Amino acid sequence: MMNGNANFDRRLTKLENSKLGIPAHLAGFRAPTIIVHDDDDEDQIINEMQARGEIPPAEDFPAGCIRVFVISIVDPPKRDE
């Protein structure tokens, strides 16, 4: 799966380098990637990251820009054997 991660990083870098009209105060900001499972509360994780200052508050973030990537892992149902 390393190839998938490399492609994702390459595309993200290309997106960041394109002319999207990103404000100057966010020019060096790279949206973090969060990986969560089914039972994790992604809103709580985002709120904790915002409290630690890892991501800017939603109120201060301009519309149309990516604040955080959330990758949700869906666990397959377990069979009773």
C-alpha positions as CSV (number, residue, x, y, z in Angstrom):
1,M,0.0,0.0,0.0
2,M,3.1,2.2,0.0
3,N,2.5,3.1,-3.6
4,G,-1.0,4.4,-2.7
5,N,0.4,6.6,0.1
6,A,3.1,8.0,-2.3
7,N,0.5,8.8,-4.9
8,F,-1.7,10.5,-2.3
9,D,1.3,12.6,-1.0
10,R,2.3,13.5,-4.6
11,R,-1.2,14.6,-5.5
12,L,-1.6,16.6,-2.3
13,T,1.7,18.4,-2.9
14,K,0.6,19.2,-6.5
15,L,-2.7,20.5,-5.1
16,E,-0.9,22.7,-2.6
17,N,1.5,24.1,-5.2
18,S,-1.3,25.0,-7.6
19,K,-2.8,28.4,-7.7
20,L,-6.0,28.0,-5.6
21,G,-6.0,31.4,-4.0
22,I,-4.9,30.1,-0.6
23,P,-4.6,33.0,1.9
24,A,-1.1,34.0,3.0
25,H,-1.6,32.9,6.6
26,L,-2.4,29.4,5.4
27,A,0.3,29.1,2.8
28,G,2.4,26.8,4.9
29,F,-0.5,24.8,6.4
30,R,-0.8,21.2,5.4
31,A,-4.1,19.5,6.4
32,P,-3.4,16.6,8.7
33,T,-4.6,13.1,7.9
34,I,-6.6,11.3,10.6
35,I,-7.2,7.6,10.4
36,V,-10.2,6.4,12.5
37,H,-12.1,3.1,12.9
38,D,-15.8,2.6,13.0
39,D,-16.2,3.0,16.8
40,D,-14.0,6.2,17.0
41,D,-15.6,9.6,17.3
42,E,-14.0,11.6,14.6
43,D,-15.6,14.9,15.7
44,Q,-14.1,14.5,19.2
45,I,-10.6,13.8,17.7
46,I,-10.9,16.9,15.5
47,N,-12.0,19.0,18.5
48,E,-9.0,17.7,20.6
49,M,-6.6,18.6,17.7
50,Q,-8.1,22.0,17.4
51,A,-7.7,22.5,21.2
52,R,-4.0,21.6,21.0
53,G,-3.6,24.0,18.1
54,E,-2.7,21.4,15.5
55,I,-5.5,22.6,13.2
56,P,-7.1,26.1,12.9
57,P,-10.6,26.6,14.3
58,A,-13.4,26.2,11.7
59,E,-14.5,29.8,12.3
60,D,-11.1,31.2,11.2
61,F,-10.7,28.8,8.3
62,P,-11.7,30.1,4.9
63,A,-14.4,28.4,3.0
64,G,-13.3,26.1,0.2
65,C,-10.0,25.1,1.8
66,I,-9.3,21.6,3.3
67,R,-8.9,21.7,7.0
68,V,-8.4,18.0,7.8
69,F,-8.5,14.6,5.9
70,V,-10.4,11.9,7.7
71,I,-9.8,8.3,6.5
72,S,-12.4,6.0,8.1
73,I,-11.5,2.3,8.3
74,V,-14.6,0.1,8.2
75,D,-14.0,-3.2,10.0
76,P,-15.7,-6.2,8.3
77,P,-18.4,-8.0,10.3
78,K,-17.1,-10.8,12.4
79,R,-18.5,-14.3,11.8
80,D,-19.5,-16.5,14.6
81,E,-17.6,-19.8,14.2
